[in-house]
Amino acid sequence: MAEAKRAAKTAANTFTQASEAFTAPFAQFPQFEFPRIELPGAYREFAEKGIAQAKQNYERVKATAEEASELIETTFTTAVRGASEYNLKLIETLRDNTNANFDFARDLFAVKSASEAVELSSAHARKAFETLATQSKELASLAQKVSNDTAEPIKAGISKAFRAVA
């Protein structure tokens, strides 16, 4: 125990000597006191107003950036959902058309005369044209709905921004 105390004392003395040896060369430099400059109250008030205005502007920019981020997120989410819905409808349409063509081919192999084949072909062509017209209307309507749903948040955000500026 006594040895530990002696070792600690020796270490402390060594540290003190090293510290004195380091600071000794700098003791000869002159010490200067710098005068305290007091700014007039008008400058201080001007600086405080500037800082307050900068904080206010930062808060406005931050709020605007958050709104824009939410707007973009909403727009992309709506666009992705709409595109997915449109693609599913397109796949359903293609599946229906493929099945109709396979049914036509099966029925065509079952015909017994040329007149029956012509009659079957013309009936299939008429039905295919009617189906195509209906499917085109459905797809166009869905595409318009998707584009309107996607554009609506953008229109609302822009009109809100213009109202805020005005």
C-alpha positions, 0 to 999 in steps of 0.5 A: 500500500505504501509502495502504491502511494509512493508511486502515485506521488512520484508520478504526480511530481513527474507530471508537475515537472513536465508541465513546468518545463513545457510552460517555462519558455512561454513565461517570457512572452508579454501578456496583452489585455484586449479592450472590451468593445461595447456595441451600441444598442442599435447594433445589438437590436439590429442583430437580434432582429436579423437572427429572429427573422432568419429563424422565422424564414428557416421555419417557413422554408422547412414547413414548405419543404415538408409540404412539398415532400408530402405532396411528391410522396402522395403523387407518386403513391397515387401514380403507382397505384393507378398504373398497377390498376391499369396494368391489371385491367390490361392483363385481364383484357388480354386474357379475355381476348386470348380465351376468345381466340382459342374458343374461336379456333376450337369452334373453327375445327368443328365446322363441317362446311365452308359456309359454316366457317365463313359464318363463324368467322364473321360472327367472331370478327363482329364480336371481337370488334364490339369487345375491342370497342368496349375494352378501349372505352374502359381502358381510356376511362381508367387512364383518364381516372388515373391521370386525374387522381395523380394530378389532383394533389399537384393542382391542390398543392400549387393552388395552396402555394399561390394562395400563400404567396398572394 
